[in-house]
Structures are given as C-alpha cells and as structure tokens.
C-alpha cells in the first residue's frame, strides 16, 4: 500500500471542521475520496478547502486543529491502495 501526504498549498490556520459546532470533515480511520474536503485553511478571513487528493484511508493528521501552516507543510497522511 502507498501513502499520500496532503500538503498545504498556502499559509494560514488549519481547521478540521466547518464551524465549531459542526462535525469533523474527516477523522483518522475515515475512508475518503480524492475530492473530499478534509479541512480548511483560513488566511485573512478567506477559507480554502483542503481536499484529500487521493482516495484511501486517513491514517494521521500532522497538524492540530487551529494550527498554523506554511505552504508545503504536511497536513495529513492517506493510505492508498
């Protein structure tokens, strides 16, 4: 099995849910599609969706909810088949 690492395309704050009272986009162990949103990056009040990029199972999140990101930082790992 291969591993895909989801990288941040831009700097900002990473959010794992669409709003504080909403459920997580994905959790460790979640099966995701390539186009599924797994989080948001906010910069200057604009939110950009972060998509899985490959279908598979989320094995880890490498940044905390509300953690800061730089471009190219690793966000999550996905085990692909």
PDB file of N, CA, C and O in Angstrom:
ATOM      1  N   UNK A   1       0.839  -1.181   0.000  1.00  0.00           N
ATOM      2  CA  UNK A   1       0.000   0.000   0.000  1.00  0.00           C
ATOM      3  C   UNK A   1       0.884   1.245   0.000  1.00  0.00           C
ATOM      4  O   UNK A   1       1.963   1.266   0.592  1.00  0.00           O
ATOM      5  N   UNK A   2       0.406   2.256  -0.666  1.00  0.00           N
ATOM      6  CA  UNK A   2       1.152   3.504  -0.765  1.00  0.00           C
ATOM      7  C   UNK A   2       0.584   4.527   0.213  1.00  0.00           C
ATOM      8  O   UNK A   2      -0.537   4.390   0.704  1.00  0.00           O
ATOM      9  N   UNK A   3       1.378   5.543   0.480  1.00  0.00           N
ATOM     10  CA  UNK A   3       0.952   6.602   1.379  1.00  0.00           C
ATOM     11  C   UNK A   3       0.988   7.931   0.628  1.00  0.00           C
ATOM     12  O   UNK A   3       1.973   8.260  -0.033  1.00  0.00           O
ATOM     13  N   UNK A   4      -0.089   8.678   0.740  1.00  0.00           N
ATOM     14  CA  UNK A   4      -0.192  10.009   0.132  1.00  0.00           C
ATOM     15  C   UNK A   4      -0.158  11.024   1.260  1.00  0.00           C
ATOM     16  O   UNK A   4      -0.867  10.872   2.255  1.00  0.00           O
ATOM     17  N   UNK A   5       0.660  12.059   1.112  1.00  0.00           N
ATOM     18  CA  UNK A   5       0.719  13.125   2.114  1.00  0.00           C
ATOM     19  C   UNK A   5       0.024  14.350   1.543  1.00  0.00           C
ATOM     20  O   UNK A   5       0.391  14.844   0.478  1.00  0.00           O
ATOM     21  N   UNK A   6      -0.977  14.831   2.257  1.00  0.00           N
ATOM     22  CA  UNK A   6      -1.695  16.037   1.861  1.00  0.00           C
ATOM     23  C   UNK A   6      -0.883  17.231   2.330  1.00  0.00           C
ATOM     24  O   UNK A   6      -0.560  17.341   3.512  1.00  0.00           O
ATOM     25  N   UNK A   7      -0.553  18.125   1.406  1.00  0.00           N
ATOM     26  CA  UNK A   7       0.265  19.304   1.707  1.00  0.00           C
ATOM     27  C   UNK A   7      -0.585  20.567   1.631  1.00  0.00           C
ATOM     28  O   UNK A   7      -1.565  20.624   0.888  1.00  0.00           O
ATOM     29  N   UNK A   8      -0.204  21.569   2.400  1.00  0.00           N
ATOM     30  CA  UNK A   8      -0.901  22.853   2.356  1.00  0.00           C
ATOM     31  C   UNK A   8      -0.433  23.662   1.154  1.00  0.00           C
ATOM     32  O   UNK A   8       0.769  23.833   0.951  1.00  0.00           O
ATOM     33  N   UNK A   9      -1.374  24.161   0.357  1.00  0.00           N
ATOM     34  CA  UNK A   9      -0.991  24.984  -0.782  1.00  0.00           C
ATOM     35  C   UNK A   9      -0.690  26.437  -0.400  1.00  0.00           C
ATOM     36  O   UNK A   9      -0.114  27.186  -1.189  1.00  0.00           O
ATOM     37  N   UNK A  10      -1.087  26.828   0.819  1.00  0.00           N
ATOM     38  CA  UNK A  10      -0.909  28.220   1.223  1.00  0.00           C
ATOM     39  C   UNK A  10      -0.755  28.340   2.729  1.00  0.00           C
ATOM     40  O   UNK A  10      -1.040  27.390   3.459  1.00  0.00           O
ATOM     41  N   UNK A  11      -0.308  29.500   3.204  1.00  0.00           N
ATOM     42  CA  UNK A  11      -0.174  29.694   4.649  1.00  0.00           C
ATOM     43  C   UNK A  11      -1.525  29.997   5.277  1.00  0.00           C
ATOM     44  O   UNK A  11      -2.454  30.421   4.590  1.00  0.00           O
ATOM     45  N   UNK A  12      -1.630  29.783   6.572  1.00  0.00           N
ATOM     46  CA  UNK A  12      -2.859  30.134   7.272  1.00  0.00           C
ATOM     47  C   UNK A  12      -3.103  29.260   8.479  1.00  0.00           C
ATOM     48  O   UNK A  12      -2.196  28.594   8.978  1.00  0.00           O
ATOM     49  N   UNK A  13      -4.333  29.270   8.939  1.00  0.00           N
ATOM     50  CA  UNK A  13      -4.766  28.488  10.099  1.00  0.00           C
ATOM     51  C   UNK A  13      -5.597  27.317   9.580  1.00  0.00           C
ATOM     52  O   UNK A  13      -6.496  27.499   8.760  1.00  0.00           O
ATOM     53  N   UNK A  14      -5.289  26.122  10.064  1.00  0.00           N
ATOM     54  CA  UNK A  14      -5.978  24.909   9.624  1.00  0.00           C
ATOM     55  C   UNK A  14      -7.139  24.596  10.551  1.00  0.00           C
ATOM     56  O   UNK A  14      -7.003  24.631  11.774  1.00  0.00           O
ATOM     57  N   UNK A  15      -8.286  24.287   9.950  1.00  0.00           N
ATOM     58  CA  UNK A  15      -9.478  23.900  10.707  1.00  0.00           C
ATOM     59  C   UNK A  15      -9.951  22.531  10.235  1.00  0.00           C
ATOM     60  O   UNK A  15     -10.042  22.285   9.032  1.00  0.00           O
ATOM     61  N   UNK A  16     -10.250  21.646  11.168  1.00  0.00           N
ATOM     62  CA  UNK A  16     -10.716  20.297  10.840  1.00  0.00           C
ATOM     63  C   UNK A  16     -12.233  20.192  10.748  1.00  0.00           C
ATOM     64  O   UNK A  16     -12.757  19.131  10.408  1.00  0.00           O
ATOM     65  N   UNK A  17     -12.945  21.274  11.044  1.00  0.00           N
ATOM     66  CA  UNK A  17     -14.407  21.261  10.950  1.00  0.00           C
ATOM     67  C   UNK A  17     -14.880  22.580  10.332  1.00  0.00           C
ATOM     68  O   UNK A  17     -14.196  23.597  10.446  1.00  0.00           O
ATOM     69  N   UNK A  18     -16.056  22.565   9.675  1.00  0.00           N
ATOM     70  CA  UNK A  18     -16.532  23.775   9.008  1.00  0.00           C
ATOM     71  C   UNK A  18     -16.955  24.892   9.963  1.00  0.00           C
ATOM     72  O   UNK A  18     -16.914  26.067   9.595  1.00  0.00           O
ATOM     73  N   UNK A  19     -17.356  24.542  11.169  1.00  0.00           N
ATOM     74  CA  UNK A  19     -17.748  25.505  12.206  1.00  0.00           C
ATOM     75  C   UNK A  19     -17.563  24.807  13.552  1.00  0.00           C
ATOM     76  O   UNK A  19     -17.573  23.578  13.613  1.00  0.00           O
ATOM     77  N   UNK A  20     -17.395  25.574  14.631  1.00  0.00           N
ATOM     78  CA  UNK A  20     -17.133  24.954  15.938  1.00  0.00           C
ATOM     79  C   UNK A  20     -18.145  23.902  16.365  1.00  0.00           C
ATOM     80  O   UNK A  20     -17.777  22.935  17.032  1.00  0.00           O
ATOM     81  N   UNK A  21     -19.421  24.068  15.994  1.00  0.00           N
ATOM     82  CA  UNK A  21     -20.458  23.119  16.427  1.00  0.00           C
ATOM     83  C   UNK A  21     -20.691  21.997  15.417  1.00  0.00           C
ATOM     84  O   UNK A  21     -21.513  21.113  15.657  1.00  0.00           O
ATOM     85  N   UNK A  22     -19.987  22.024  14.307  1.00  0.00           N
ATOM     86  CA  UNK A  22     -20.157  21.028  13.245  1.00  0.00           C
ATOM     87  C   UNK A  22     -19.206  19.838  13.452  1.00  0.00           C
ATOM     88  O   UNK A  22     -18.181  19.974  14.121  1.00  0.00           O
ATOM     89  N   UNK A  23     -19.546  18.671  12.880  1.00  0.00           N
ATOM     90  CA  UNK A  23     -18.649  17.513  12.983  1.00  0.00           C
ATOM     91  C   UNK A  23     -17.385  17.709  12.142  1.00  0.00           C
ATOM     92  O   UNK A  23     -17.346  18.551  11.245  1.00  0.00           O
ATOM     93  N   UNK A  24     -16.364  16.923  12.445  1.00  0.00           N
ATOM     94  CA  UNK A  24     -15.108  16.967  11.707  1.00  0.00           C
ATOM     95  C   UNK A  24     -15.331  16.594  10.242  1.00  0.00           C
ATOM     96  O   UNK A  24     -16.205  15.787   9.926  1.00  0.00           O
ATOM     97  N   UNK A  25     -14.538  17.183   9.355  1.00  0.00           N
ATOM     98  CA  UNK A  25     -14.588  16.795   7.944  1.00  0.00           C
ATOM     99  C   UNK A  25     -14.197  15.324   7.796  1.00  0.00           C
ATOM    100  O   UNK A  25     -14.836  14.579   7.054  1.00  0.00           O
ATOM    101  N   UNK A  26     -13.156  14.916   8.498  1.00  0.00           N
ATOM    102  CA  UNK A  26     -12.666  13.530   8.453  1.00  0.00           C
ATOM    103  C   UNK A  26     -11.896  13.258   9.736  1.00  0.00           C
ATOM    104  O   UNK A  26     -11.366  14.171  10.369  1.00  0.00           O
ATOM    105  N   UNK A  27     -11.846  11.992  10.100  1.00  0.00           N
ATOM    106  CA  UNK A  27     -11.105  11.566  11.281  1.00  0.00           C
ATOM    107  C   UNK A  27     -10.097  10.509  10.874  1.00  0.00           C
ATOM    108  O   UNK A  27     -10.185   9.958   9.777  1.00  0.00           O
ATOM    109  N   UNK A  28      -9.141  10.220  11.746  1.00  0.00           N
ATOM    110  CA  UNK A  28      -8.230   9.108  11.495  1.00  0.00           C
ATOM    111  C   UNK A  28      -9.089   7.855  11.376  1.00  0.00           C
ATOM    112  O   UNK A  28      -9.935   7.586  12.229  1.00  0.00           O
ATOM    113  N   UNK A  29      -8.864   7.100  10.319  1.00  0.00           N
ATOM    114  CA  UNK A  29      -9.655   5.912  10.056  1.00  0.00           C
ATOM    115  C   UNK A  29     -10.769   6.133   9.047  1.00  0.00           C
ATOM    116  O   UNK A  29     -11.359   5.170   8.557  1.00  0.00           O
ATOM    117  N   UNK A  30     -11.066   7.392   8.727  1.00  0.00           N
ATOM    118  CA  UNK A  30     -12.102   7.693   7.738  1.00  0.00           C
ATOM    119  C   UNK A  30     -11.642   7.296   6.342  1.00  0.00           C
ATOM    120  O   UNK A  30     -10.491   7.516   5.964  1.00  0.00           O
ATOM    121  N   UNK A  31     -12.560   6.708   5.585  1.00  0.00           N
ATOM    122  CA  UNK A  31     -12.309   6.426   4.173  1.00  0.00           C
ATOM    123  C   UNK A  31     -12.750   7.665   3.394  1.00  0.00           C
ATOM    124  O   UNK A  31     -13.883   8.124   3.540  1.00  0.00           O
ATOM    125  N   UNK A  32     -11.854   8.204   2.568  1.00  0.00           N
ATOM    126  CA  UNK A  32     -12.129   9.440   1.836  1.00  0.00           C
ATOM    127  C   UNK A  32     -11.954   9.247   0.335  1.00  0.00           C
ATOM    128  O   UNK A  32     -11.232   8.359  -0.116  1.00  0.00           O
ATOM    129  N   UNK A  33     -12.630  10.096  -0.421  1.00  0.00           N
ATOM    130  CA  UNK A  33     -12.436  10.135  -1.869  1.00  0.00           C
ATOM    131  C   UNK A  33     -11.378  11.190  -2.174  1.00  0.00           C
ATOM    132  O   UNK A  33     -11.028  11.993  -1.309  1.00  0.00           O
ATOM    133  N   UNK A  34     -10.878  11.186  -3.384  1.00  0.00           N
ATOM    134  CA  UNK A  34      -9.841  12.151  -3.776  1.00  0.00           C
ATOM    135  C   UNK A  34     -10.330  13.587  -3.685  1.00  0.00           C
ATOM    136  O   UNK A  34      -9.548  14.492  -3.393  1.00  0.00           O
ATOM    137  N   UNK A  35     -11.619  13.805  -3.933  1.00  0.00           N
ATOM    138  CA  UNK A  35     -12.152  15.171  -3.937  1.00  0.00           C
ATOM    139  C   UNK A  35     -12.802  15.579  -2.620  1.00  0.00           C
ATOM    140  O   UNK A  35     -13.349  16.676  -2.511  1.00  0.00           O
ATOM    141  N   UNK A  36     -12.746  14.714  -1.633  1.00  0.00           N
ATOM    142  CA  UNK A  36     -13.380  15.010  -0.342  1.00  0.00           C
ATOM    143  C   UNK A  36     -12.584  16.048   0.434  1.00  0.00           C
ATOM    144  O   UNK A  36     -11.356  15.985   0.498  1.00  0.00           O
ATOM    145  N   UNK A  37     -13.293  17.000   1.021  1.00  0.00           N
ATOM    146  CA  UNK A  37     -12.671  18.017   1.871  1.00  0.00           C
ATOM    147  C   UNK A  37     -12.296  17.391   3.206  1.00  0.00           C
ATOM    148  O   UNK A  37     -13.114  16.726   3.842  1.00  0.00           O
ATOM    149  N   UNK A  38     -11.052  17.610   3.628  1.00  0.00           N
ATOM    150  CA  UNK A  38     -10.617  17.100   4.934  1.00  0.00           C
ATOM    151  C   UNK A  38     -10.334  18.228   5.920  1.00  0.00           C
ATOM    152  O   UNK A  38     -10.080  17.975   7.098  1.00  0.00           O
ATOM    153  N   UNK A  39     -10.379  19.468   5.444  1.00  0.00           N
ATOM    154  CA  UNK A  39     -10.129  20.614   6.307  1.00  0.00           C
ATOM    155  C   UNK A  39     -10.205  21.909   5.529  1.00  0.00           C
ATOM    156  O   UNK A  39     -10.434  21.922   4.320  1.00  0.00           O
ATOM    157  N   UNK A  40     -10.006  23.011   6.259  1.00  0.00           N
ATOM    158  CA  UNK A  40      -9.998  24.350   5.683  1.00  0.00           C
ATOM    159  C   UNK A  40      -8.730  25.061   6.109  1.00  0.00           C
ATOM    160  O   UNK A  40      -8.218  24.829   7.204  1.00  0.00           O
ATOM    161  N   UNK A  41      -8.224  25.925   5.247  1.00  0.00           N
ATOM    162  CA  UNK A  41      -7.141  26.826   5.625  1.00  0.00           C
ATOM    163  C   UNK A  41      -7.683  28.241   5.501  1.00  0.00           C
ATOM    164  O   UNK A  41      -8.206  28.632   4.458  1.00  0.00           O
ATOM    165  N   UNK A  42      -7.550  29.005   6.587  1.00  0.00           N
ATOM    166  CA  UNK A  42      -8.054  30.384   6.616  1.00  0.00           C
ATOM    167  C   UNK A  42      -6.878  31.346   6.600  1.00  0.00           C
ATOM    168  O   UNK A  42      -5.941  31.226   7.389  1.00  0.00           O
ATOM    169  N   UNK A  43      -6.948  32.293   5.693  1.00  0.00           N
ATOM    170  CA  UNK A  43      -5.966  33.368   5.643  1.00  0.00           C
ATOM    171  C   UNK A  43      -6.715  34.659   5.341  1.00  0.00           C
ATOM    172  O   UNK A  43      -7.407  34.763   4.328  1.00  0.00           O
ATOM    173  N   UNK A  44      -6.573  35.621   6.210  1.00  0.00           N
ATOM    174  CA  UNK A  44      -7.210  36.933   6.054  1.00  0.00           C
ATOM    175  C   UNK A  44      -8.722  36.809   5.827  1.00  0.00           C
ATOM    176  O   UNK A  44      -9.275  37.443   4.928  1.00  0.00           O
ATOM    177  N   UNK A  45      -9.380  35.988   6.649  1.00  0.00           N
ATOM    178  CA  UNK A  45     -10.841  35.798   6.637  1.00  0.00           C
ATOM    179  C   UNK A  45     -11.359  35.085   5.390  1.00  0.00           C
ATOM    180  O   UNK A  45     -12.568  35.059   5.161  1.00  0.00           O
ATOM    181  N   UNK A  46     -10.466  34.502   4.576  1.00  0.00           N
ATOM    182  CA  UNK A  46     -10.892  33.703   3.436  1.00  0.00           C
ATOM    183  C   UNK A  46     -10.532  32.255   3.709  1.00  0.00           C
ATOM    184  O   UNK A  46      -9.425  31.944   4.150  1.00  0.00           O
ATOM    185  N   UNK A  47     -11.488  31.375   3.438  1.00  0.00           N
ATOM    186  CA  UNK A  47     -11.317  29.958   3.714  1.00  0.00           C
ATOM    187  C   UNK A  47     -11.163  29.184   2.413  1.00  0.00           C
ATOM    188  O   UNK A  47     -11.944  29.358   1.477  1.00  0.00           O
ATOM    189  N   UNK A  48     -10.149  28.328   2.364  1.00  0.00           N
ATOM    190  CA  UNK A  48      -9.911  27.464   1.204  1.00  0.00           C
ATOM    191  C   UNK A  48     -10.033  26.017   1.649  1.00  0.00           C
ATOM    192  O   UNK A  48      -9.474  25.616   2.670  1.00  0.00           O
ATOM    193  N   UNK A  49     -10.776  25.238   0.866  1.00  0.00           N
ATOM    194  CA  UNK A  49     -10.936  23.820   1.184  1.00  0.00           C
ATOM    195  C   UNK A  49      -9.657  23.058   0.864  1.00  0.00           C
ATOM    196  O   UNK A  49      -9.003  23.303  -0.150  1.00  0.00           O
ATOM    197  N   UNK A  50      -9.318  22.136   1.745  1.00  0.00           N
ATOM    198  CA  UNK A  50      -8.198  21.230   1.513  1.00  0.00           C
ATOM    199  C   UNK A  50      -8.817  19.865   1.213  1.00  0.00           C
ATOM    200  O   UNK A  50      -9.531  19.298   2.041  1.00  0.00           O
ATOM    201  N   UNK A  51      -8.538  19.360   0.042  1.00  0.00           N
ATOM    202  CA  UNK A  51      -9.096  18.069  -0.388  1.00  0.00           C
ATOM    203  C   UNK A  51      -8.064  16.965  -0.196  1.00  0.00           C
ATOM    204  O   UNK A  51      -6.860  17.216  -0.167  1.00  0.00           O
ATOM    205  N   UNK A  52      -8.557  15.747  -0.067  1.00  0.00           N
ATOM    206  CA  UNK A  52      -7.682  14.599   0.193  1.00  0.00           C
ATOM    207  C   UNK A  52      -6.644  14.409  -0.915  1.00  0.00           C
ATOM    208  O   UNK A  52      -5.486  14.105  -0.626  1.00  0.00           O
ATOM    209  N   UNK A  53      -7.036  14.581  -2.162  1.00  0.00           N
ATOM    210  CA  UNK A  53      -6.089  14.439  -3.265  1.00  0.00           C
ATOM    211  C   UNK A  53      -5.976  13.027  -3.815  1.00  0.00           C
ATOM    212  O   UNK A  53      -5.689  12.841  -4.997  1.00  0.00           O
ATOM    213  N   UNK A  54      -6.199  12.040  -2.973  1.00  0.00           N
ATOM    214  CA  UNK A  54      -6.200  10.622  -3.373  1.00  0.00           C
ATOM    215  C   UNK A  54      -7.225   9.901  -2.515  1.00  0.00           C
ATOM    216  O   UNK A  54      -7.451  10.267  -1.361  1.00  0.00           O
ATOM    217  N   UNK A  55      -7.844   8.875  -3.085  1.00  0.00           N
ATOM    218  CA  UNK A  55      -8.799   8.068  -2.325  1.00  0.00           C
ATOM    219  C   UNK A  55      -8.041   7.117  -1.408  1.00  0.00           C
ATOM    220  O   UNK A  55      -6.978   6.612  -1.767  1.00  0.00           O
ATOM    221  N   UNK A  56      -8.587   6.880  -0.236  1.00  0.00           N
ATOM    222  CA  UNK A  56      -7.964   5.955   0.702  1.00  0.00           C
ATOM    223  C   UNK A  56      -8.462   6.169   2.116  1.00  0.00           C
ATOM    224  O   UNK A  56      -9.557   6.689   2.330  1.00  0.00           O
ATOM    225  N   UNK A  57      -7.648   5.765   3.080  1.00  0.00           N
ATOM    226  CA  UNK A  57      -7.985   5.857   4.498  1.00  0.00           C
ATOM    227  C   UNK A  57      -7.047   6.843   5.188  1.00  0.00           C
ATOM    228  O   UNK A  57      -5.828   6.743   5.055  1.00  0.00           O
ATOM    229  N   UNK A  58      -7.617   7.789   5.921  1.00  0.00           N
ATOM    230  CA  UNK A  58      -6.804   8.756   6.666  1.00  0.00           C
ATOM    231  C   UNK A  58      -6.092   8.017   7.796  1.00  0.00           C
ATOM    232  O   UNK A  58      -6.737   7.381   8.629  1.00  0.00           O
ATOM    233  N   UNK A  59      -4.765   8.102   7.823  1.00  0.00           N
ATOM    234  CA  UNK A  59      -4.002   7.426   8.870  1.00  0.00           C
ATOM    235  C   UNK A  59      -3.482   8.376   9.945  1.00  0.00           C
ATOM    236  O   UNK A  59      -3.167   7.939  11.052  1.00  0.00           O
ATOM    237  N   UNK A  60      -3.387   9.679   9.631  1.00  0.00           N
ATOM    238  CA  UNK A  60      -2.908  10.638  10.628  1.00  0.00           C
ATOM    239  C   UNK A  60      -3.183  12.061  10.176  1.00  0.00           C
ATOM    240  O   UNK A  60      -3.205  12.355   8.981  1.00  0.00           O
ATOM    241  N   UNK A  61      -3.390  12.934  11.141  1.00  0.00           N
ATOM    242  CA  UNK A  61      -3.373  14.376  10.902  1.00  0.00           C
ATOM    243  C   UNK A  61      -2.072  14.878  11.501  1.00  0.00           C
ATOM    244  O   UNK A  61      -1.756  14.574  12.652  1.00  0.00           O
ATOM    245  N   UNK A  62      -1.323  15.639  10.735  1.00  0.00           N
ATOM    246  CA  UNK A  62       0.014  16.070  11.138  1.00  0.00           C
ATOM    247  C   UNK A  62       0.050  17.503  11.648  1.00  0.00           C
ATOM    248  O   UNK A  62       1.113  18.025  11.982  1.00  0.00           O
ATOM    249  N   UNK A  63      -1.108  18.130  11.704  1.00  0.00           N
ATOM    250  CA  UNK A  63      -1.236  19.484  12.246  1.00  0.00           C
ATOM    251  C   UNK A  63      -2.486  19.497  13.119  1.00  0.00           C
ATOM    252  O   UNK A  63      -3.494  18.872  12.790  1.00  0.00           O
ATOM    253  N   UNK A  64      -2.408  20.214  14.230  1.00  0.00           N
ATOM    254  CA  UNK A  64      -3.544  20.314  15.148  1.00  0.00           C
ATOM    255  C   UNK A  64      -4.633  21.201  14.569  1.00  0.00           C
ATOM    256  O   UNK A  64      -4.366  22.064  13.733  1.00  0.00           O
ATOM    257  N   UNK A  65      -5.861  20.982  15.019  1.00  0.00           N
ATOM    258  CA  UNK A  65      -6.940  21.893  14.679  1.00  0.00           C
ATOM    259  C   UNK A  65      -6.546  23.286  15.154  1.00  0.00           C
ATOM    260  O   UNK A  65      -6.099  23.452  16.289  1.00  0.00           O
ATOM    261  N   UNK A  66      -6.708  24.267  14.309  1.00  0.00           N
ATOM    262  CA  UNK A  66      -6.346  25.662  14.545  1.00  0.00           C
ATOM    263  C   UNK A  66      -4.838  25.864  14.616  1.00  0.00           C
ATOM    264  O   UNK A  66      -4.365  26.871  15.142  1.00  0.00           O
ATOM    265  N   UNK A  67      -4.084  24.900  14.084  1.00  0.00           N
ATOM    266  CA  UNK A  67      -2.639  25.055  13.982  1.00  0.00           C
ATOM    267  C   UNK A  67      -2.289  25.899  12.772  1.00  0.00           C
ATOM    268  O   UNK A  67      -3.066  25.987  11.821  1.00  0.00           O
ATOM    269  N   UNK A  68      -1.115  26.520  12.808  1.00  0.00           N
ATOM    270  CA  UNK A  68      -0.701  27.359  11.687  1.00  0.00           C
ATOM    271  C   UNK A  68       0.095  26.546  10.674  1.00  0.00           C
ATOM    272  O   UNK A  68       0.816  25.608  11.016  1.00  0.00           O
ATOM    273  N   UNK A  69      -0.065  26.943   9.418  1.00  0.00           N
ATOM    274  CA  UNK A  69       0.587  26.255   8.310  1.00  0.00           C
ATOM    275  C   UNK A  69       1.366  27.233   7.446  1.00  0.00           C
ATOM    276  O   UNK A  69       1.021  28.410   7.341  1.00  0.00           O
ATOM    277  N   UNK A  70       2.413  26.726   6.836  1.00  0.00           N
ATOM    278  CA  UNK A  70       3.131  27.416   5.783  1.00  0.00           C
ATOM    279  C   UNK A  70       2.901  26.629   4.504  1.00  0.00           C
ATOM    280  O   UNK A  70       2.553  25.450   4.569  1.00  0.00           O
ATOM    281  N   UNK A  71       3.087  27.247   3.342  1.00  0.00           N
ATOM    282  CA  UNK A  71       2.937  26.492   2.103  1.00  0.00           C
ATOM    283  C   UNK A  71       3.856  25.274   2.089  1.00  0.00           C
ATOM    284  O   UNK A  71       5.034  25.379   2.429  1.00  0.00           O
ATOM    285  N   UNK A  72       3.325  24.135   1.701  1.00  0.00           N
ATOM    286  CA  UNK A  72       4.106  22.905   1.632  1.00  0.00           C
ATOM    287  C   UNK A  72       4.129  22.090   2.907  1.00  0.00           C
ATOM    288  O   UNK A  72       4.641  20.970   2.910  1.00  0.00           O
ATOM    289  N   UNK A  73       3.583  22.625   3.998  1.00  0.00           N
ATOM    290  CA  UNK A  73       3.529  21.853   5.249  1.00  0.00           C
ATOM    291  C   UNK A  73       2.605  20.647   5.071  1.00  0.00           C
ATOM    292  O   UNK A  73       1.601  20.718   4.362  1.00  0.00           O
ATOM    293  N   UNK A  74       2.955  19.561   5.714  1.00  0.00           N
ATOM    294  CA  UNK A  74       2.138  18.345   5.671  1.00  0.00           C
ATOM    295  C   UNK A  74       0.937  18.493   6.588  1.00  0.00           C
ATOM    296  O   UNK A  74       1.057  18.947   7.726  1.00  0.00           O
ATOM    297  N   UNK A  75      -0.227  18.102   6.074  1.00  0.00           N
ATOM    298  CA  UNK A  75      -1.476  18.208   6.844  1.00  0.00           C
ATOM    299  C   UNK A  75      -1.937  16.845   7.327  1.00  0.00           C
ATOM    300  O   UNK A  75      -2.289  16.681   8.496  1.00  0.00           O
ATOM    301  N   UNK A  76      -1.937  15.862   6.426  1.00  0.00           N
ATOM    302  CA  UNK A  76      -2.465  14.543   6.764  1.00  0.00           C
ATOM    303  C   UNK A  76      -1.815  13.483   5.888  1.00  0.00           C
ATOM    304  O   UNK A  76      -1.251  13.787   4.838  1.00  0.00           O
ATOM    305  N   UNK A  77      -1.903  12.231   6.337  1.00  0.00           N
ATOM    306  CA  UNK A  77      -1.452  11.110   5.512  1.00  0.00           C
ATOM    307  C   UNK A  77      -2.654  10.237   5.198  1.00  0.00           C
ATOM    308  O   UNK A  77      -3.536  10.034   6.033  1.00  0.00           O
ATOM    309  N   UNK A  78      -2.669   9.724   3.968  1.00  0.00           N
ATOM    310  CA  UNK A  78      -3.750   8.867   3.496  1.00  0.00           C
ATOM    311  C   UNK A  78      -3.129   7.593   2.913  1.00  0.00           C
ATOM    312  O   UNK A  78      -2.270   7.654   2.034  1.00  0.00           O
ATOM    313  N   UNK A  79      -3.574   6.456   3.411  1.00  0.00           N
ATOM    314  CA  UNK A  79      -3.121   5.169   2.877  1.00  0.00           C
ATOM    315  C   UNK A  79      -3.966   4.867   1.660  1.00  0.00           C
ATOM    316  O   UNK A  79      -5.192   4.785   1.740  1.00  0.00           O
ATOM    317  N   UNK A  80      -3.292   4.700   0.525  1.00  0.00           N
ATOM    318  CA  UNK A  80      -3.991   4.406  -0.732  1.00  0.00           C
ATOM    319  C   UNK A  80      -3.725   2.965  -1.126  1.00  0.00           C
ATOM    320  O   UNK A  80      -2.783   2.343  -0.636  1.00  0.00           O
ATOM    321  N   UNK A  81      -4.562   2.433  -2.019  1.00  0.00           N
ATOM    322  CA  UNK A  81      -4.342   1.056  -2.444  1.00  0.00           C
ATOM    323  C   UNK A  81      -3.782   0.977  -3.844  1.00  0.00           C
ATOM    324  O   UNK A  81      -3.540  -0.118  -4.351  1.00  0.00           O
TER     325      UNK A  81
END
